Amino acid sequence: MLKLGLLLLIVPCVLLMGGYIYEYSLVDSCRAQGGSFDYLRQLCDDSQTHPFIPFMMRHPLQVNGGMLLAVVGLCCCVVGLYKRG
């Protein structure tokens, strides 16, 4: 139970951070070229400016699902430590 809990606690958070950092690198390279990043199409646009749309608004299932799995993993860790002790 403890190993499953640790897996559920760590893996979703790492995957969310990886997706966010990858997207941040795309935005950063676009801005360095003088463009505006279109968050909905994930493209760099030189002709128009685009509004910022938060990661949570664009990927609600991944963020909420990942956080739900992390909370379930935390509960599994607590139960596993309780049974162990």
C-alpha positions in Angstrom: 0.0 0.0 0.0 2.9 2.3 0.8 4.6 1.8 -2.5 1.4 2.3 -4.5 0.7 5.5 -2.5 4.2 6.9 -3.2 3.8 6.1 -6.9 0.4 7.8 -7.0 1.8 10.8 -5.0 4.9 11.4 -7.1 4.2 10.4 -10.7 1.2 12.7 -11.4 3.0 15.7 -10.0 6.1 14.9 -12.0 4.1 14.5 -15.2 2.2 17.8 -14.6 5.5 19.6 -14.0 7.0 18.1 -17.1 4.1 19.3 -19.2 4.1 22.7 -17.7 7.9 23.1 -18.2 7.7 21.9 -21.8 5.0 24.4 -22.6 6.9 27.2 -20.8 10.0 26.5 -22.9 7.8 26.8 -26.1 6.4 30.1 -24.8 9.9 31.4 -23.8 11.4 30.6 -27.2 8.5 32.3 -29.0 8.8 35.4 -26.9 12.6 35.5 -27.4 11.9 35.6 -31.2 9.6 38.5 -30.7 6.3 36.6 -31.3 3.2 36.1 -29.3 2.3 32.6 -28.2 -1.2 31.3 -29.1 -2.0 29.1 -26.1 -5.0 27.5 -27.7 -3.2 26.3 -30.8 0.3 26.0 -29.2 1.8 28.0 -32.0 4.0 31.1 -32.1 2.4 34.0 -34.0 4.3 37.0 -35.3 1.2 38.9 -36.6 -1.2 39.0 -33.7 -1.0 39.3 -29.9 -2.8 36.6 -27.9 -4.2 36.7 -24.4 -2.6 34.5 -21.7 -4.7 31.5 -20.8 -3.6 29.7 -17.6 -2.5 26.1 -17.8 -5.3 25.1 -15.5 -7.9 26.5 -17.9 -6.4 24.7 -20.9 -5.8 21.4 -19.3 -8.4 21.0 -16.5 -8.7 17.2 -16.7 -4.9 16.7 -16.4 -4.5 19.1 -13.5 -7.6 18.0 -11.5 -7.0 14.4 -12.3 -3.4 14.6 -11.4 -4.1 16.3 -8.1 -6.8 13.8 -7.3 -4.4 11.0 -7.9 -1.8 12.7 -5.7 -4.3 13.1 -2.8 -5.3 9.4 -3.2 -1.6 8.5 -3.1 -1.2 10.6 0.0 -4.1 8.8 1.7 -2.6 5.4 0.7 0.7 6.5 2.2 -0.9 7.4 5.4 -2.8 4.1 5.6 0.3 2.2 4.7 2.4 3.9 7.4 -0.5 3.4 9.9 -0.6 -0.3 9.2 3.2 -0.6 9.3 3.5 1.1 12.7 
